[in-house]
């Protein structure tokens, strides 16, 4: 079982938004776009958090007085067969059921209840799902939540519940059930108890003597007290006898407390314990094979990149991907890391792009069908240029995104606005002018993207349209070049490719170098170096440079 679709209605900054989860999904967006709100809504769905009307009800005006979270679960054939008939739904070969958890409602909220209602015969019913009040019945699975900031001791303490203690309890119980050494220990312990109670101090004091003194005094009540020493059990071993520490090989295996190490190692250890907790747990058994249950686990991880450098982030990303590939497990992370995004670009539907509009969280996602349409649309320029379209072109379009959306270009997913430039020369010069405050961005999060050629600009425009990323475009008109007919077709195509998220399109009549009145460099790889040399050596006329600055300022948001 896995979650296919979630719908959130009237929760914090979310008015009503639906989105799909695949095996491994990522919530991305600028700060305060609503990523944590999505995570917390799921936690409330699974009773890991309690809904608070004061904190969780939207501050904007709502259309109704209902708050709810709805989940569509995809099932295996076995799970579907065991599901009650009234909940069964099928569509396009997919087998599923849908439930809705009410957070707020004039009549459907019952105190002490999970308030989860099922869809029966495809319609929302007035009955609790499976008729029970508590969601923790194994019907909807469970979650593991890892916050962005946490203390390693919360996960490693043995004095109370923790991931380390749960794992140790599980392992020790399994060992004890068939352990000869533990059986021998208990026998030895029985002998120790008898002898220890009889042993006396120099003053003649003993536990057995103390026990006898008490019993002599209360003998008239026909009762006796016994100061028994109980044998060891699992709790004694994990809570009192096991002492976790780290041995540092560099320091000659010196014992050090876990919390004395840096946040990076602590974070790695926390993730390792949580990952292993999915392995070291009792498998659910069902007496009645016809009873519906699920081992589904959704791992919610906020900012997994915290305290990890880039190579460690890539290792963790791969590990999370491996976890999500396991049966009945999914992973949803919220991230600010371009490395996590870049490493998942080959599966664009995994990206959930969030941003705030008028105080409301908007969620954009490219579904598999929409991705296919984007890849088909990307070939439109070839048709206009009358270039032969080959069967493999659709696959090549997908590969282009995987190759081009590196960690640098993935900054676009976290920006409020993107300026798409034809090449590296424009990007480098603009970024240098911004760095030196010759172009003021007014504290806006703006990313300058190098499209690596005019023929690629439409690919980014199509992608950003589906992800709701506002953008402007700057390219070379190339009116001085040979093959004017081809360049004119490309220029007109880009102008006509403008969409609702394209704010402005502008171009140089010829190219950047001619507009700055500097000599052109024939080698493409030296063009950015050539432009920057003339700029740094003050060999660009002020009026030409000001014209360039004004062109850029006009493209950027006010």
Residue pairs with C-beta under 8 A, 6 or more apart in sequence:
1 73
1 74
1 75
1 76
1 79
1 141
1 294
1 295
1 296
1 328
2 21
2 23
2 73
2 74
2 296
2 328
2 330
3 21
3 71
3 72
3 73
3 74
3 296
3 298
3 330
4 20
4 21
4 72
4 73
4 74
4 94
4 96
5 18
5 19
5 20
5 21
5 71
5 72
6 18
6 19
6 20
6 21
6 42
6 69
6 70
6 71
6 72
7 16
7 17
7 18
7 69
7 70
7 71
8 14
8 16
8 17
8 18
8 38
8 41
8 69
9 15
9 16
9 66
9 67
9 68
9 69
9 70
10 16
10 57
10 58
10 62
10 64
10 66
10 67
10 68
10 103
10 104
11 37
11 41
11 44
11 56
11 58
11 67
11 69
11 103
12 34
12 37
12 40
12 41
12 55
12 56
12 57
12 58
12 361
13 34
13 37
13 58
13 356
13 359
13 360
13 361
14 34
14 37
14 38
14 41
14 58
14 360
14 361
15 58
15 60
15 62
15 63
15 360
17 361
17 362
17 363
19 352
19 363
19 365
20 349
20 365
20 367
21 330
21 332
22 330
22 347
22 349
22 350
23 321
23 324
23 325
23 329
23 330
23 331
24 320
24 321
24 324
24 330
24 331
24 344
24 347
24 350
25 330
25 331
25 332
25 333
25 350
25 351
25 352
26 332
26 333
26 334
26 335
26 340
26 341
26 344
26 350
26 351
26 352
27 35
27 38
27 39
27 332
27 333
27 334
27 335
27 352
27 354
28 35
28 334
28 335
28 336
28 341
28 351
28 352
28 353
28 354
28 413
28 414
29 35
29 353
29 354
29 355
29 413
29 414
30 355
30 414
30 415
30 416
30 445
31 336
32 356
33 354
33 355
33 356
33 361
34 354
34 356
34 361
34 363
35 302
35 334
35 354
36 302
36 334
37 361
38 334
38 352
38 354
38 361
38 363
39 145
39 300
39 302
39 332
39 334
40 49
40 56
41 69
42 69
42 143
42 298
42 300
42 332
43 49
43 143
43 145
43 300
44 50
44 51
44 56
44 69
44 101
44 103
45 69
45 71
45 101
46 135
46 140
46 142
46 143
46 298
47 114
47 135
47 136
48 143
48 145
51 67
51 103
51 104
53 104
56 67
56 103
57 67
57 104
59 359
60 358
60 359
60 360
65 104
65 105
65 106
66 102
66 104
66 105
66 106
67 102
67 103
67 104
67 105
68 100
68 101
68 102
68 103
68 104
68 105
69 100
69 101
69 103
70 98
70 99
70 100
70 101
71 98
71 99
71 100
71 101
71 140
72 96
72 97
72 98
73 96
73 97
73 98
73 99
73 140
73 294
73 296
74 94
74 95
74 96
75 83
75 95
75 96
75 97
76 95
77 95
79 292
79 294
80 88
80 95
82 289
82 290
82 291
82 292
82 293
83 97
83 292
84 130
84 292
86 118
86 120
86 121
86 125
87 97
87 118
87 119
87 120
87 129
88 95
88 97
89 95
89 96
89 97
89 98
89 119
89 122
90 96
97 118
97 119
98 118
98 119
99 116
99 117
99 118
99 119
99 129
99 140
100 116
100 117
100 119
100 124
101 114
101 115
101 116
101 117
101 135
102 108
102 109
102 115
102 117
103 115
105 115
108 115
108 117
108 126
109 115
110 133
112 133
113 128
113 133
113 134
114 128
114 132
114 133
114 134
114 135
114 136
115 128
116 128
116 129
116 135
116 140
117 124
117 125
117 126
117 127
117 128
117 129
118 125
118 127
118 128
118 129
118 130
119 125
120 127
129 139
130 137
130 139
130 292
136 142
138 284
138 293
138 294
138 295
139 292
139 293
139 294
140 294
140 296
141 294
141 295
141 296
141 297
141 298
141 328
142 296
142 297
142 298
143 297
143 298
143 299
143 300
144 274
144 277
144 278
144 297
144 298
144 299
144 300
145 300
146 270
146 271
146 274
146 299
146 300
146 301
146 302
146 304
147 302
148 302
148 303
148 306
148 334
149 306
150 270
151 259
152 258
152 259
152 266
152 269
152 270
153 258
153 259
154 162
155 162
155 163
155 164
155 269
155 270
155 273
155 274
156 162
156 163
156 164
156 244
156 258
156 269
156 273
157 164
157 165
158 164
158 165
158 168
158 238
158 239
158 242
158 244
159 239
163 270
163 273
163 274
163 277
164 244
164 273
165 238
165 239
166 277
166 280
166 281
167 273
167 276
167 277
167 280
168 237
168 238
168 242
169 234
169 235
169 238
170 280
170 281
170 282
171 280
172 234
172 237
172 238
173 234
175 182
176 182
176 234
185 232
186 231
186 232
189 231
189 232
190 231
193 228
193 229
196 207
196 229
197 206
197 207
197 208
197 211
197 227
197 229
198 206
198 208
199 206
200 206
200 209
207 227
210 227
211 225
211 226
211 227
214 225
215 224
215 225
218 224
218 225
232 241
244 258
245 255
245 256
245 257
245 258
246 255
246 256
246 257
246 258
246 261
247 253
247 254
247 255
247 256
248 254
248 256
258 266
258 269
259 266
262 307
263 306
263 307
264 307
264 308
264 309
264 312
266 307
267 306
267 307
267 308
268 308
268 312
268 316
271 301
271 304
271 316
271 319
274 299
275 319
275 323
278 297
278 299
278 323
278 326
278 329
283 295
284 293
284 295
286 293
294 328
295 328
296 328
296 329
296 330
297 328
297 329
297 330
298 329
298 330
298 331
298 332
299 320
299 323
299 324
299 329
299 330
299 331
299 332
300 332
300 333
301 320
301 331
301 332
301 333
301 334
302 333
302 334
303 333
303 334
303 335
303 336
303 337
304 313
304 316
304 317
304 320
304 333
304 335
304 337
304 340
305 313
305 316
305 335
305 336
305 337
305 339
305 340
308 316
310 339
310 407
313 337
313 339
313 340
314 339
314 343
317 339
317 340
317 343
317 344
318 343
320 331
320 333
321 331
321 344
323 329
323 331
324 330
324 331
333 340
335 341
336 414
338 407
338 408
338 410
338 411
338 413
338 414
339 407
341 351
341 405
341 407
341 410
341 413
342 405
342 406
342 407
342 409
342 410
344 350
344 351
345 351
345 401
345 402
345 405
345 410
346 398
346 401
346 402
348 366
348 371
348 401
348 463
349 365
349 366
349 367
349 368
349 371
351 365
351 366
351 413
351 467
352 363
352 364
352 365
353 363
353 364
353 365
353 413
353 467
353 468
353 469
354 361
354 362
354 363
354 364
355 361
355 362
355 416
355 468
356 362
362 468
364 466
364 467
364 468
365 467
366 374
366 463
366 466
366 467
370 466
371 398
372 394
374 397
374 462
374 463
374 466
375 394
375 397
375 398
376 394
377 462
378 397
378 458
378 459
378 462
379 389
379 393
379 394
379 397
380 458
380 493
381 455
381 458
381 490
381 493
382 388
382 389
382 393
383 389
384 489
384 493
385 486
385 489
385 490
397 459
400 456
400 459
401 459
401 463
404 452
404 456
409 449
409 450
411 447
412 418
412 447
412 449
412 460
412 464
412 469
413 467
413 469
414 445
414 447
415 445
415 446
415 447
415 469
416 444
416 445
416 446
416 470
416 557
417 444
417 445
417 446
417 447
417 470
417 471
417 472
417 503
417 556
417 557
418 446
418 447
418 448
418 449
418 460
418 464
418 469
418 470
418 471
418 472
419 430
419 446
419 447
419 448
419 449
419 471
419 472
419 473
419 474
419 552
419 555
419 556
420 449
420 451
420 457
420 460
420 461
420 471
420 472
420 473
420 474
421 427
421 430
421 448
421 449
421 450
421 451
421 474
421 475
422 451
422 453
422 454
422 457
422 474
422 475
422 476
423 450
423 451
423 452
423 453
423 512
423 527
423 528
424 450
424 452
424 527
424 528
425 512
425 513
425 527
425 528
425 530
425 531
426 448
426 450
426 474
426 512
427 448
427 449
427 450
428 528
428 531
428 532
429 512
429 528
429 531
429 532
429 535
429 548
430 439
430 448
430 552
431 448
432 532
432 535
433 439
433 549
433 552
434 441
434 448
438 549
439 549
439 552
439 553
439 556
441 556
442 558
444 556
444 557
446 556
446 557
449 460
451 457
451 459
451 460
454 475
454 476
454 478
454 490
454 494
455 490
457 473
457 475
457 494
458 493
458 494
458 497
460 471
461 471
461 473
461 494
461 497
461 498
461 499
461 502
462 497
462 499
463 469
464 470
464 471
464 501
465 499
465 500
465 501
465 502
468 501
469 501
470 501
470 503
470 557
471 501
471 502
471 503
472 502
472 503
472 504
472 505
472 506
472 555
472 556
473 494
473 502
473 504
473 505
473 506
473 555
474 505
474 506
474 507
474 508
474 551
474 552
474 555
475 491
475 494
475 507
475 508
476 507
476 508
476 510
476 511
476 512
477 487
477 491
477 507
477 508
477 509
477 510
477 511
478 487
478 491
478 510
478 511
479 487
479 509
479 510
480 510
480 511
480 514
481 487
481 510
491 507
494 505
495 505
498 505
503 555
503 557
504 554
504 555
506 551
506 554
506 555
508 514
508 515
509 515
511 520
512 531
512 548
513 519
513 520
513 521
513 527
513 530
513 531
514 520
515 544
515 547
515 548
516 531
516 534
516 540
516 541
516 544
516 545
516 548
517 540
517 541
517 544
518 530
518 531
518 534
518 539
518 540
519 530
520 527
520 530
521 527
521 529
521 530
533 539
534 540
535 545
